Amino acid sequence: MENLQTQGIGLPRLGLGTFRMQGAVCRAAVESALGLGYRHIDTAEMYANEDAVGTAIAASKVARGNLHVTTKVWNENLAPDAIRRALDASLKKLRLDHVDLYLVHWPAKRMNLPAMFETLNRLREEGRTRAIGVANFNIALMKTVVEEIGSPIACNQVEYHVFLDQKPLRNYLASKSIPLVAYCPLAQGGVATDKTLKAISEKHGVSAAQVALKWLLDQDGVAAIPKASRSESQKANLDALHVGLDDEDRAAIAALPKNKRLVNPGFAPAWD
């Protein structure tokens, strides 16, 4: 699988998202994915499943150097001491001495960005994480972190799918060589019933979900982390890498409405 090179790490283009998977279900899903060849696992402090992810990784026997693990600090723990405690707790649950990528999960109203990123960069220098990044940051926040603070950012993880336009943010990230990692890449299952995507899928003999996923993965600098608990779905997502979309397909997808944001909690930033 192709890796995106960013801030000294290789980020596999397709990973496994684990939001809302816990306990035995999460462990089985991660074990299945690793068995199928996934090497990018995404979790977070807030998901309350890092222990299950860690158990699955330990059971898999996949060499640590061949595995990319992302976790995230919740927005209530963005004070410097709290960030450090949160990462220590995450590493203990994951049974790892470092993660590959540590993200700020959501911005907070009263965060001290310079202090946050000073702490995150120290954790990186200490080898507790190989790289740092953000999730759910808008363009204004990205500019502050990248241009004013000057922190190296390995990715911005945001909602992105065929029904949501992220072109302005994607253009900014591309200008700084920062990958976009797409969560909810299948629009929480919404792609499966879309008539346009179904027509394209029938043309190629694949599923609408595979069409939607390949549309994302065909874009420069974009990775995706679809959640999939069943091995059949995990394999189908891997097989999407082999779907060949043509210009007619891309034009039809471009014409879909692009204003469907599914994740917009009250503490979200003002989206650009």
N, C-alpha and C positions, 0 to 999 in steps of 0.2 A: 504494500500500500504506500502511496506517495505521502511524504512528510512535508509539512510547511516548516521551513527553517526560520526561527525567530528567537532572537536574544540568546543564542547559543544552545537552543534545544530543537529537537525535531518533533513536530506536533502532527501525529497521524491525521489525515484529512477526515476520516470517519471514526467516531468514537461511540461509546455506549453511555447514554445519559441514565441516571439512576434516581431522579426525582420521584417521590411517592412510591419508591420500592424500599421495603424494610425487611429485616429479619431473614427468615429462610428463603423467602421469595427473592430478595435482593441477592443473597449469597448464590442461589442457584442460577440466577440470571447472569451474574458476573462470571461464574465458573463456566457456564455455557458459552458466553461470548469469548472468553479467553481460549476455550477449546476450539472455537470456530476460526480463531486467528485475529480477533480484535486485540489491539495493543494500546488502546487509549480508553481509559476509564475516568468518568467524570462524577465527582461526588461533592458534598459540601457539609460543613458543620450543621447547617439548618436541616438537612435531609434526615438526620438521626439514623444514618445507615453506614457510617464509616466503619463501624466494627464489623458489619456483615461484609463490606467490601474487602476489608483487611483479611478476614478469614478466608474469603474466596481466593484472594491473591496468594495467600500462603499455601492453600491447597493446590493451586494450579501448577506450581513448580516452574512457572515462566521465569526466566532469568530477569532479575531486577533491571538490568541494563537494557532489556528489550521492551520494557513496559513504561508507558507514560501515564502518570496519575495526577489528576487535577483535583484540588479541593479548594474551599472558599471560606473566608471569614465573614460571619454575619454582621449586619450593619449596626448591631448594638454593641459590638466588641471592637470598635475602631480606635479607641485610645491606645497609645503605644504599648502599655503593659498588658492590656486586654488582648491585643493582636498576638503578642508573644505567648500568652497563656493559651489562647485558642489554637495556635499552631501546635504547641506542645501536646494539647489534648487530642487534636486530630491525628498527629503522628502516632500517638500511643494506640488509638483505636485502629488505625490502619496497619499497625505493626511494621512501620517503616521508619527509617532514620532520616528520610527526606521525601518530599514530594517533588514532582517535576515542575509543577506550576501552582502557585498560590494566588488566588484572586480575591479582590474586594467584591463581595457578592452583590451588594447594592450600595449606592452612595447614601449618606445620612445627612439630615438637615444641618446638624451642627458639627460636622467633621472638620478636623484640622488636617487638611491635605498634606502640607509639608511635613508635619510630624508623623503622619501615617506612612508616607512613602520613605521617610528616613528609616523608620522601623522595618518596613518591608525589605528595603535594600540591605539593611544590616542582616536580616534573616537570610537573605540570598547570599551575602558574603560569608556568612557562617556555614553555608552548605545545608541549611535546613530546607531550603527550596532551591531548585536550579534556576527558576525564573519567576517573575511576578507579573501580575496583570490585573485587569478589572473586568467587571460584568455590569451591564446596565448603565454605562456611563454615556451621556450624550456628548455632542461635539464640543460644547462649551467646557464641560468637565475634562474631556480629553485634552483640549488645548491647554488648560491650566496645568495638568499633570505632565504633559509631554513638553510643552514649550516654555512654561514659566518655571516649573519645578525641575524639569529636565530628567525625569525618572525614566529608565528603560522599561517599556511596557511590551510584554510578549503577545498579548491579545486583548480584545474586548469581546466578551461573550454576551450576545444580545439575542432577543427574539428575531428570527428571520425565516421567512418562508414565502411561498409563491403569492400569498395574499397580503403581504406587508412590504411596502417600499422602504428600503434602507439605503437607497442610493447616496444621499448626501453624507451619511455617516461612513458608508463603505468607501466613498471617494476620499474622505479625509483620512481614514485609516490607511488606505492604499498609498496616499501621499507621504505617509510616515513609515511605510513598510510594516504595518501592524496588521496581523491577520484578524479576521472576524470569525468567531466561532458561533455558529447558529444553534440556538436552542429552540425547542418547539418547531423543528424543521418540517414536520408533517402537519403543522397547524392543529395539534392535538387530535389528529385523526380526520380533520376536516377535508384533507385532500382526497380522501377515498371516494367521496360522492360527487366531486366536481365534474360536471359534464365535459368541460374542455380537457381536463387531465385524463378522464376516462377515454375520450376519443383518441388522444395521443397514445395512451397505454395500449389500446386495442391495436393500433397501427403497428406497434413494436412488439406486441405479444408479451407485455410486462404489466405490472400493476400501476395504478395511478400514484401510489406512494413512491414507487421506484422512479417514476418520471419526476415527481416533485423533488426528490432527494438528489437525483442526478443534475437537475437544473441548478441546484445550489453548488454542488461539487464541481461543476464545470466552470465556475467563476474563480478567477484568480484570487488567491489570498483568503479563500473561504473554506472553513472546516464545518462539520456538522456532528451533533451528538444526539441522534434520536434515541428516545427511551424505548426499550423493547425487552419485555420480560421473557417472552417465548423464544425458543431457539429458532423456530420457523421464521419469525419476524426478523430476528437478528441476521439470519442467513439471507433473507430477502433484501435487507438493507445493504449487506455486503455485495450482493449481486447487482445492486443498482449501479455500482461502479462500472459495470460493463454495458450499460444502456447507452445507445448512441442517439442523441437528440439532433435534429437538423434545424436549419434556419426557420423553416415553417413552424416547427414545434416551439421554438423560442419566441417567435413573433406572437403565437397564440397565447403563450404564458405571459408575455409582456402586456397583453391586452386585458388580462384579468384585473379586477378591482384590487387595489393595493393598500387598502386602508383598514385592514382587519387586525387590530392589535388585541391579543388574547391575554397578555400578562401586563397588568397596569395597576399595581397596588397603590394605596394612598400615599405611600412614601416614595413613589417613583419620581425621578427628576422630570422636569418639563422637557418632553421629547421635542427634538428640533423639527 
